[in-house]
Amino acid sequence: MWYFPSPMGARIGRLAGGACATGLLWLLLQPAGTWAQRPPGVGGQGGEARPVAVDVARAQAGSLEADLRYTGTTQPLRQATLRTRTEGLLLELSVDVGDAVTQGQVLGQLDATLLQAALIQAQAQLAAQESQVAQAQAQLSQARTQVEQARVSWMQQQADAERLQQLARAGAVPAQQAEQARTAARTAEQALRSAEEQVLTQEQAVLAAQRQVEAQRSVVAQAQERLSYTQLLAPLSGVVLVRHADPGTFLNSGADVLTVADFSQVKVEFPLSELELGRVQVGQAVQVQLDAFPGQSFPGQIRRISPAADPQARLVPIEVVISNPGGRIGSGLLARVQLGLLENPRVIVPESAVQQYQGSAVVFGVEGQGESARAVARPVQLGQRRDGQVEVLSGLEVGEPFVVRSSTPLRDGQPVQQSVISEGQGGAIP
């Protein structure tokens, strides 16, 4: 064991613990004032520097921003209330709270006696009006027949008048007979015009009767539709949430009967500060935790961002939708929504990895392996700092090895030896 009583001897003693015997003797033989110079083989110009122990890791991507967390309440994806569309006595209601229903399924029945009577009356009146149409069409057919007969008679009378007129000019028949023939032709023409007008009138009568039939058919359709309202159908597929009425109750039109909710998916609505609105977008992935299911996380995504913020609180409603396998998640549960960040992840390193070298911030990388491993100064551009971590905006890429910490300050090109706590197999990064 070496012992040096003087201060200089104590300095030498400390050096002696890590230097070779040759270097120690060289230091003892130096003149006063030159003891601080390095001996050959210790790390000066006269020999190779000894490797510096370093902890090495690979650059990882991450973010210093904390995830956004908000609370909301679970709601069904869709919800609808079944209401009566006509008045009547509720005769039957076949489902209760918690029962699963399918869209269009018959859930209840109102008394349909009065509506059935109204439908029968409307159908009878429709039949009577259809009979009137048939009669009008028969009369129209007769009028058209009379027109044809009048046309034939007129053509015959006109031909006779022309023939007699020629004979009268030739002196074969009296002129009075020819004049009578012309008069008969004019009379036949007037009868034809009268028959044609009768056809037009009868056509209008048929058209009016047909319109009355169409109107009555609408009345019948409305009566049938009102009768169909006595059947209460499920507005959507889901589960009955609330039962508002019981059989035996007389319900007015528009009265609530059942509330049905679709729980195939569940939505959670929560308010988001307008200052953080730019950090979310429709379709962004989220994680939702429910106090009703401790230790579980449900993936979801943002489905809707309201275009209107609360003018007082400056909060924007955000709607998140999560899957609901098996329908386990109900309505009204407390939900905690964790929003991921939209920013691209950046390289994050410990602040201990950043050193000042030749007036610039650097992170030392490592090149080579084993005895040939050397420290390489990488100038970096730094970003935010938080909790002992710092963002590297440029100069270091994801997956590249870098020195987390070293036993002494490093120089560019200095030999290094990876410590046993470095990442990788055997304590060294290949």
Summary of the structure (lengths in Angstrom):
residues: 430
radius of gyration: 51.7
end to end distance: 39.4
largest distance: 181.2
contacts: 1233
relative contact order: 0.17
helix: 34%
strand: 33%
